[in-house]
Amino acid sequence: MYLKSLTLKGFKSFAQPTTFAFEPGVTCVVGPNGSGKSNVVDALAWVMGEQGAKTLRGGKMEDVIFAGTATRGPLGRAEVQLTIDNSDGALPIEYSEVTISRTLFRNGGSEYAINGQSCRLLDVQELLSDSGLGREMHVIVGQGQLDAVLHASPEERRGFIEEAAGILKHRRRKEKTLRKLEAMQTNLTRLSDLAGEVRRQLKPLGHQAEIAREAQSIAAIVRDARARLLADEVVTLRRTLDDHSRTEAERHSEQIVLQEQLEQKQLRRTRLEQAQVGDAVDVARSTAFALESVQERLRGLFTLANQRVALLGSQGDAPDSGPSVTPQNVQDARDEVERLRGVVVEAETAWTAAQAATRNARARLDAVDEEIAAQSALVSRHDLEISKLNGQADAAAQRLAAVRGEVLRQQNALDAATERRERARADFAAREAEAATSDVGEGDLDEAYELAQATVFEAEAEIERLREELHTFERERDALAARTSALSLALDQKDGSAALVAARLSGVRGLVAEHVRVHPGYEAAIAAALGTLADAVLADDRDSAMAAVAHAAADDLGRVEVVVADAPAAGVDLTGVAGVVPATNVVDAPDGVRGILAFTAIADDVDVARRAFEAFRGRGIGIPITIITREGDVLSEHVLRGGSGAKQSRIELIADREAAQERLSEVTSLIDRATFALAEQRGVLQVAKEQSQAALTTLREFDAKLAAQTEQLNRLKVQLEASEAESDRLDRALEQASERVTEAEQAAEKAKAELEAARSRPRPILDVSARDALSAELDAAREAEVEARLSVETAKERVRAEQARGEALARRLEAERAAAEEAARRAVIRRRQLDAAESVIAALPAVLASADRSVAQARLQLAAAEAERAAQNEELAALRRDENAVRERLHAITESVHGLELQIYEKKLHLSSLLERAGSELGLVEDVLVAEYGPEVPVPVDRRREEIEAAEAAEAAGDAAEEQEVETVPFSREQQQKRLASAERKLSQLGRVNPLALEEFAALEQRHKFLTEQLTDLTNTRKDLLTIIEDIDERMQTIFESAFADTEAAFTRVFPILFPGGQGSIRLTNPDDLLTTGIEVTVKPAGKKIERLSLLSGGERSLAAVALLIAIFKARPSPFYIMDEVEAALDDANLGRLLTIFEDLRESSQLIVITHQKRTMEIADALYGVSMRQDGVSAVVGQRVAQEQAG
C-alpha cells in the first residue's frame, strides 16, 4: 500500500487543479519559502480527516479554501483527492485502488467520499485506522512538531505509540462504551423509578381489573344467556315461519282448487238455470191443456150429437147439401197416421240414442271430474313444492347475505389489520432504516465532543497560565506597593524644608527632588551632582525664596536651602566626548535646577570621566567642570568623591519611587488586562464547557436516542409481529368465512337450481276445458234426450190425433154418406144421420174415455215434468248451497291466507329485529348465532371464579396437556331466563366498573414486564459492556505492551545511528498500569551529561525526536510518512545520519519529504518543485529522478 496520487483543487494556494503522482520510494517536494510546499502536507492531513484549523495553520476551517489575490478572485470550495494503491489489501476494502476525497464549501458544507460514494468522516477514519493511520496523524511530521514530541508529556508520547499500534481505535470504543455506560446508568435509574412507579400503580388498578374481570365473566354469562335466548327465539320464529309458509302454501293450493270448484259449480248452475228456460213442464202443461181442450171439444161434440139427435129426431125431411168429407180425406188421414207412426218409431229410436248419449256423456264427465281432482292434487303438491323451495331459496339467500356480510366484516377487519400491519411494517422499516442511518453522525458527534474537550483543555490551560501570570503580577504589585510605601516613608523628612513646604507659602512649589525628572540610569549621577540641594525647597522666584527663608527663621525651623526656579540656566557646551552627556540633557527640571547642573557632565564610567575631564580641560573653558559617573563618582578640579556604600539620595529615592509607581501602574494595568483576559478566558472556558457539555449531552442524547430507537424498534417489532399474527388470524377467519360463503353460495345456487328446476318443470295444468265440453255435451245430450222424448210424445200424440181425425173423417164420411142416402132417401138419411148422431153419441164416450186417458196421461207427464223440474230445482239449490259453501270456504281460506301473510310479515319483522339485536348487541350473524348458541347446543355450566382462575393458571403453566372437557346441560329457556336475570343482578351489584381496567392493567402489567425485562437487559448489557471494557483494556494492554517493547528495541537500534557513542532509552512511568502509564525519553549524547531534554541543542533535539518517531515507525510501520523540513536544523553530519535512517525506512514505507536540503533531494525517486506565480497561485513541476539516472 502506498500513496499513488494527490489532487488539489482550490486548496489554499493551489487554485488550479494540481496532481502529484507519488512513487513507492521517496518523493521530495522542494521550493522557496512561501511557495506552498507545506500546503501539500496540509492537504494530506486534511483529506485524511484532520479537523483542527490550527493544525492546518489557519484560524478557521474556511481558510483552506483559496482566498483569492489581487488579480484572481476567491473560490467557493476546496477539494482534495487522495488515491491509495491497495494492491496488497492493507485497507479493509475490496478495491485495489482507493480514492478518498474531501470537499469543503465556503458556506460551511462538507462532503467525504470513498471511490466516489458519499460517506462519513468516521468511515474514513475507520478505514485508515486499521493501517496505522490514526486521528493524531503521527505519520505526518511537520515543522515544529519535533520539539513538540520531546516537550510532550509522557502521556502524550504514549499517544504516538497507541496511534501507531492502532490502540486509539480501541480507546475511542472504550470511551464510547463508557459514555454508553454513563447514559445507561441514567436509563437504569430512570427505569428503576419507572418500574417502581408502575408497581405502585399496579395494585389499585389490579383491584379494578379484578372487578372488571369478574364483570367481564358475568357479562360473558349475560351475553351467552342473551345469545341463547335470542337463538331460541330465532329458531322458534324460523320454525313458525316455516310452518306458516307451509300452511300458506297448502291454503294457497286449496284456494286454487276451491276457486276452480267454485267456477265449475257456477258454470253448472248457470247451465241448469239456462236449461230451465225451455222446460218440459211447460210442454207437458201445454199438452195437458191441449188434451183438456180436446176433451172439452169432445164433450161439446157429444152434447152437440145429442142435440142433433134430438133435432134430427124432431126434423122432418129436408134437402141435403153435398158431402163435407170424401173418402180420399179419410185415406189421407189413414196415410198420415201411418207416416206419423213411422215418425214415432224414429222419435223413439232417437230418444233411445239420446238416452245412451246422455249416459255416455255422464260417464265421460265423471271420468273427467275424477281426472280433474287428481290434477288438482298434483297442482297443489307442485305449488307446495315450489313454495317450499322458494322458502329454502330465500333462507339460503339470507344465509348467503349474512355470510357475505360476515366476509365483508372479516375483509374490513383484515384490511384494517393489513393496514395496521403495513403501517407497523413501514414504521418498523423506517425506524430500522433510521436506526441503521443513526450511526451516521456518531463519528461527527465524537469528533465534536473531542474537539470541544480539547477546547476546554486549552481554555483551562490558558486560564491556568493567566492565573499564574495574574498571581505573579499581583505578587509584583504587592511588592511594588510595599516598596512605594517604604520609599514614601523614606522620603517623608521631618526637617525645616519639609516644615516650610508644609506651611504652603506662596511661591513655594515643594522640594527640588519632587520637581526633577531624571532619565533612567542617571539617578545616582544627578543625585551626586545636586548633593544636599536635592532636599532643598524650590521657590518660584527670588522674592518667594527670601520669604521662605524669613519664614523658616521666624518659626525657628532650622537651616533651609531654597532654590530659585526661574533663575537663568546658562551653561557651556559639554558635548563631543564619547560616553559623556551634559547633565542638563538627562533631566527635566526648572531652569534654576538646570542652572545648578549647567557645568556638570555625566560619564559612563570613571575612565570615560577621566578622559572627558582632560578633554574639557584642554578646551580651556575657564569654568570648573564637574564630571560625574553614572554610579555617582564625582570628579572635579578640586574634589574627587567615590567609593562604595553610598547612601541613596532623595533624587534616587524619588526616582525609585516613581519607577516603582510607574511599574505599579503598569503592573496594575497588566493585572487589569490579565483579570479581563482571565474573565474573558473564563467566559471562553464556560462557553467551551457549555459546548463540551452540549456535545456530551448531544452525544448522550444520541446514545439515548439510539437506545430509545432500539426500544421503539423492539416495541414496533412486537407490534409488527402482533399485527402479522392478527392479520394471519383474520386471514384464516376470512378464508373460513370465504369457505362458508362458497358453501352458502353452493347451497343458494343449489336451492335456486332446485327452485328453477321445479319452476322449469311444467306446472300440472288443471284442464277444465274438456269438462266444459263434456258438460256441454252432457247438457246437449240431456236436451237432445228431452227433445227426443218430447218428439216421441208429440209424434204419438199426433198419431192419436190423426187417428182420431181419420176416424172422425171416416165417420163423417159415413155420416155424410148416410146423410146423403138419407137425403136421397130423406128418411133414410135422416135416420142415418140420427144413427150417426147416435153412433157418435155411442162412440163419443169411448173417445171421451180415450181423451180422458190422454188428459190423465198428459197430467201424469205434467206431474213427471214438474217432478223433474223439482229435482232440477233441488239440484240447483244443492248447487247453490255447495257454491255458497265453497265460496264461504274460499273466503275463509283467503282470510286465513291473509292472516298467515300478516303473521309471516310480523314474524319476519320480529326475526329481523332479533337478528339486528344479535348483530348490534352480540356481533353475531344468524348462522353463527344458531350454530353456536342454538337450543340444540348444550349450555356450559357456569364455573366459579376460583375454578376459572385455577383453569387459567393451569393453562398458563402448561399443566393440562389436553383441553379439559367442559360440563354442559341441555338448553332450557326458563333456566336461561333465570341465568340471565341472576347474571344481570350480579352485574348491577358490582356497581360502577372501569371497562378499561383490564386493558389498562394488562398494558400496565405488560409495561411493568417490559420495564423489568428492559431493566434486566440493561443490567445484563451493562455487565456485557463492562466485560467488553475489560476485554478492550486487556487487548489494549497486550497491544501496547507489545508495541512498546518493539518501539524500545527499535529505539535502541536507531539511537546509536543518530547519536554515535551516545545513550538513549525509553521507559514507562508506571509499568504496573499499562493503560495510563506515560513514556519518558532519556537522551545522553556522547561526552555530555544531560539530565533534561530541554538542555539539548536544536539539532540534538531534532535528532532525538526523529529517533523516537523512527523507532515508532519501525516498531509499527505505516504505509507512508510525510516529513515537513524535519532536517532543517541539522548539520551535514547529522543530516547524513538521518538520511541513512530514511534509506532504511524507505524499504518498508513510502516517504514524502518537504525539504530544502540538496542531499535529501539526491535520495529521492521523484522530485516536485513548487513555486509561487505572479498571481499568487502555486505551480508545480515534477521529475522522476530514478528514470533520469537510469537513462
C-alpha angles and dihedrals in degrees: 000000000000141000107274103182143348122208122192123193117180092340111149108301094355098091093156120063104268127184127199114199107204128205125223091246126046123332119188125201113199136175144123123294113284094020094116102259093136089050086072089059090046090051091052092049092044096050090049090058109274109167103180114098091198090054087057089050094252141110096230136008093255088067089081089070115090103266097200134242137236090280101030130055125232121267127237099226145016123220131184125185121194118192116200125193105229099177091129092052094238090145114066094240131101097240129098089211124037124193117196116192133183126191127189122191124206090240088064099261117139133192135190126194138180113204090343095308116118113244143160131270087245090058091054092047093047091048093052098037093069089062095051096266105128136176093266090061096221088168088069110073106187137181112299092008093107092065089045089057092055096038091047119110118256089255091053091050087052087058091063091057092043091053093047090047093048093245096127089072089057091043091053089049089050091049089048090049090049090052089050089050090051091048089043091054088055089049090047091053091045092047091049090051091046092047091050091048091048090049089053090051094047097070100058091036089048089056090051089046090052090053090044090048091050089046088048092053091046089046088051089054090047090049092046092048092046090047092050093046090047091046090050091050090047092049091045091048091047091051091046089048090050091049091046090047092051091045090048091050091049092046090047091052090046089048090055092049092046090048090053091046090049091051091049093050091046089052091048091049092049092051092047090050090048090048090056093061094081094031122181089227091070090049091049090046091050090048091050090048090049093049091046088052090051088048091052091047089051089050088049089048089052090051089046091049090052090048090048091049088051091046095045090047089055097038125086128212116313135170114276127227122221122284117279096202127051128199088247089062089053092048090048089052090050091048090049089052091054092047091049090050088057089049088052091052090049090046092050089049090050090047091053090048090047090052090051090047090050092051090048092048090049091051092048091047091051090050091049090049090054090048091048090051089052091047090049090054090050091049090050092050090046092050091045090051091048090049091048092047090046090053090048090048090050091048091048090048091049091048089047090051090048092048091045088051088051089049090049091049090047090046091050090047089047091048090049091046090046090049090049090046093049090045090049090045091049091046090047092047091046092048090044090050089045089049089047091050096037091084088063095090097036094093091049090049091049089048092047091049093048091047090048090049090048089051089050091050091048091048091048090049090048090048090050090050091047091046091052090045091049091049089050091050092046091051089048090047091052091048092048091047090051091047091049091050091048092049091047089052090048091051092046095098124183100207132111093276091058091046090049091051090046089054088068094218120186112268094017110121099182135258120344093235090058092058098046122090113194124197112246114274095026099076096103092047094050091045090053090046095052095037111174091354088078086074093044125111118258116222128187096234142352095272091054089048091052090048091051093050089048091050091051091051092046094050093040092239094155128240117340135181121215125193119204109230098202096049113128116268103211116163147153134260108270098170131102099073119105112242093017127105129178112256091232089062094062099048137066106209143131117286092255091059092043088052089057088054095041095104096040127096129188123223130195094238142345095277092053089046091053093050092046092049090053091046094050090046089053090055091064096227091165095214121095108259122205119208116197125185123223089254090059101258109150122215117183138152093268107014135054116188125179146100128116140301094048114169116241114255126227089258091057092045091051090046090049090047092047090046089049091046091047091047088045089054090048092047090046088051089047089049090051091048091045090047089049091045089047091049090045091047089047086054088049088048090048090049090045090049090047089049090046091047089045090049090046090045090048089048091048090045087050090051090044088047089051089049090046090047089050090048091045089045090053090046091048089048090053090047090048092050090047090048091048091048090048090046091050091048092048089044090055090044089050090050090050091046089047088051088050088048089051090049091045091047090049090048090046091046090047092049090044091047091048089048092047090045090050091046091045090055107089111259109240104261115228093217108195094159091090089049090051089051091046091045089050089046090050090048089048090047090050091048090046090049091050091045090048091049090047089048090052092049092043091048091048091048090049089050090052093044091046090048090050091047091048091048089045090049090047090050092045088049090051090043092049090047088050091046089048091048086045090047087048088044099027094201095042091050094046088047091048090047087051089047089047091049089046090046087049089049087047093046097041096074090059090047089045087050089050089046089048089050090049090047089049090047091048089050089050090050089048090051090048091049090048089049089050090048090049088052089050090049090050089049089049090048090049089047090050091048091048090046091050091047091049090046091049090047090047090049091048091048091046090051089046090051090049090048091049091048090051091047090047090050091048091046090049090050090049090046091049089050091050092048090047089052090048090051097044100037101031105018091231131134121219100260092047091044093051095038094051104027105023122131089256091060113089116243116238114233111249111249125214121252093253091054091049092050091047091050091048091048091049091048092047091048091047092234095137110072091189132031110268116243112251118228112240139185131201118269117269119177093207091051091047091051089052089045091052094047091048092049093047090049091051090047092053090048090059090067121204112003125197101229091195094051093094093049092042091046091046090047092045091045089048089048090049089049090046092048090047090049090046090048090050090045091049091048091049090043089051089052089047091049091049088050089049090050090050089049090047091048091049091047092046090050092049094047094044093046091052093043093048092049091051091045091049091051092046091048090052089054098042100043097065089053093056095034108034109204092007130117127229137165144163124220140177119258092212112017091178092065108048092173096064106016118125130218124244121199121210118195125180114173117207113284095009131103104206124164099178127053091218089069092064119103120253094261092046092050090051092049092046091051091046090049091054093045093045089050089053090046092052094043093051108015119208122205092247144005132204118212116193108197093313091154096052094106095044127104122225096271095049090043089057091052091048091050089052087057090047090052089053093045094050090067091071105021142034116250127207109187128189104203150154094197118109094207089055090052090052093065093049123113090202134020129206120190118204121197135172115240125214091262092058095255122128116241125198133208120186135199133180103225097189093058092047092051091047089051 
